[in-house]
Amino acid sequence: MTATIESPRSGRIAPQYRRSGGSRGNFEMIAWLFMRLSGVVLVVLIFGHLFVNLMVGEGIHAIDFGFVAGKWADPFWQFWDLAMLWLAMLHGTNGVRTIINDYAEKTSTRRWLKTVLYAAAVVIILLGTLVIFTFNPCPVVNGVALPGGFCPA
Amino acid sequence: MPTKPAGTLYRGREGMWSWVGHRITGVVIFFFLLVHVLDTSLVRVSPEAYTAVIGAYKNPLMALGETGLVAAIVFHAFNGLRIIAVDFWKKGAKYQRQMLWAVLALWVVTMLAFSIRHLSLSLGGH
């Protein structure tokens, strides 16, 4: 007489103990991976941002409207800042989401804090994106064109 | 000879404190980021509005604040790379403690260089 012994647990895990395939899918794993991937890219983007804006030339004293206009007249810096905005905001929002989940014990408190967090994140990401793409580096103020080497005469 | 209980508060060593530091610096950076996107957005309002608000970053007190912010960013960046090494490098967990000391050493060197340059630019002259 032979008896077949099933492989332990394989395919027989009760649904409530499964780590994937639940209602949230593998969102948490994707979020975990995103933190690491975006983190590496952000180190490069932010260190570059700080170096170019604060360490070169006159440093912080050089920063004014013309400085920003000069950078965003170049698609390279537009893309750099756009990538930095999106990655940093998503990275930071996910980090704060984790902290809320850790410390807010009441379900309703967690839900409220995360609603505020997501609303703030959406507003900031959209605002920043809009500013980068609709920005005019050569505005005319009171009928006078602002001088800038990158502006058409 | 029984010794007195040391108390029940968990005081993990390098691992826990680096985790605490990573959280605190992360939150600080996040709130600055919100403000920083808002102040930069003023370029869309008017050149005067932007230049006026950015002028607030150019006083000696703010220079110290900026140095503190960069200190938080540099720690978060280097410790973040350490976390990635712990997660993905075969020997990462074994050497996590040594890697934290490497993070702190790199942090000190980077911050010395940054502070000297940034503070001499923002406090000196002008």
Boltz contact constraints between the chains, C-beta under 6 A:
constraints:
  - contact:
      token1: [A, 36]
      token2: [B, 84]
      max_distance: 6.0
  - contact:
      token1: [A, 39]
      token2: [B, 80]
      max_distance: 6.0
  - contact:
      token1: [A, 43]
      token2: [B, 77]
      max_distance: 6.0
  - contact:
      token1: [A, 54]
      token2: [B, 118]
      max_distance: 6.0
  - contact:
      token1: [A, 55]
      token2: [B, 117]
      max_distance: 6.0
  - contact:
      token1: [A, 59]
      token2: [B, 121]
      max_distance: 6.0
  - contact:
      token1: [A, 60]
      token2: [B, 58]
      max_distance: 6.0
  - contact:
      token1: [A, 60]
      token2: [B, 122]
      max_distance: 6.0
  - contact:
      token1: [A, 61]
      token2: [B, 126]
      max_distance: 6.0
  - contact:
      token1: [A, 63]
      token2: [B, 54]
      max_distance: 6.0
  - contact:
      token1: [A, 64]
      token2: [B, 51]
      max_distance: 6.0
  - contact:
      token1: [A, 65]
      token2: [B, 47]
      max_distance: 6.0
  - contact:
      token1: [A, 65]
      token2: [B, 50]
      max_distance: 6.0
  - contact:
      token1: [A, 65]
      token2: [B, 51]
      max_distance: 6.0
  - contact:
      token1: [A, 68]
      token2: [B, 43]
      max_distance: 6.0
  - contact:
      token1: [A, 88]
      token2: [B, 33]
      max_distance: 6.0
  - contact:
      token1: [A, 92]
      token2: [B, 30]
      max_distance: 6.0
  - contact:
      token1: [A, 92]
      token2: [B, 33]
      max_distance: 6.0
  - contact:
      token1: [A, 95]
      token2: [B, 26]
      max_distance: 6.0
  - contact:
      token1: [A, 96]
      token2: [B, 30]
      max_distance: 6.0
  - contact:
      token1: [A, 124]
      token2: [B, 34]
      max_distance: 6.0
  - contact:
      token1: [A, 124]
      token2: [B, 37]
      max_distance: 6.0
  - contact:
      token1: [A, 127]
      token2: [B, 41]
      max_distance: 6.0
  - contact:
      token1: [A, 128]
      token2: [B, 37]
      max_distance: 6.0
  - contact:
      token1: [A, 131]
      token2: [B, 41]
      max_distance: 6.0
  - contact:
      token1: [A, 131]
      token2: [B, 44]
      max_distance: 6.0
  - contact:
      token1: [A, 135]
      token2: [B, 44]
      max_distance: 6.0
